[in-house]
C-alpha cells in the first residue's frame, strides 16, 4: 500500500498551524506604557517589597553623597 505523502504533509502543516495558534493565544498581552507611567509602576512595585524600605540602592546617588 503506497504511503499517501500528500495527506501526511497536509496533516503536518495543519499541526504546525494549530500549534502556532495555541502559542499566539497563550501569549500574554503586552501593553505599551509611556516612560513616566512605567517608572511609577516600578516604584510602586518596589515599595511593596517587604524589607527593602522602598528605596533602591544606587538610584540617585544622594545616599552616597551624604556618606562622604
N, C-alpha and C positions, 0 to 999 in steps of 0.2 A: 504494500500500500504506500503510495507516494505521500511524502510529508507536505501538507498544504502551507508552503512557506509564506504565501501572501497573507493567509489568515493569522499565522503566527506573528508576522511582522506588524499587522494591524492591531493585534491584541497587545503586543509590546508597546506600540505607540500610544494606544489608549491608556495603558497602565502608567506610562510616563506622564501623560497629560493629567490623569486623575491625581497622581502624586503631587504635581505642581499646583493643582487647585487646592488640595488639602493644606499644603505648606503655606500658600498665599492666604488662606483663610485663618490659619492659626497664628500668623504673624501679627504681633501687637501693632496697633495703630500708632503711628508716630505723629506727633504734633509739633509744628514749628512755633517756637517761642522767641520773642524778642529778647535781646540780651538782658535788659533790666528785669523782665519777668523771670527769666531763668535764674538770675542772680538771687532774686528774692526767694524763689522756691528752694534753692540750695541752702540759703541762710536759714530758712525755716526748718529744713530737714536737719541741718547741723545743730540747731538749737534743741531739737527733740532728742538728740543722742544723750543718754544719761552718762554722767561722769565727765563730760567734756566741758561743761560750763558755757557752751555756746560760742566759745572763742576758738578760732583756728590759729594754729601756730604759724608764724611767718606770713600772716596776711598783709598787714600794712607796715610792719616793721616798727611800730610805735613801742612795743614792749622791749625791743632790742635797744632803742634809743634811751628808754628810761633806765635801763640797767647799766648803761655806760657811764 
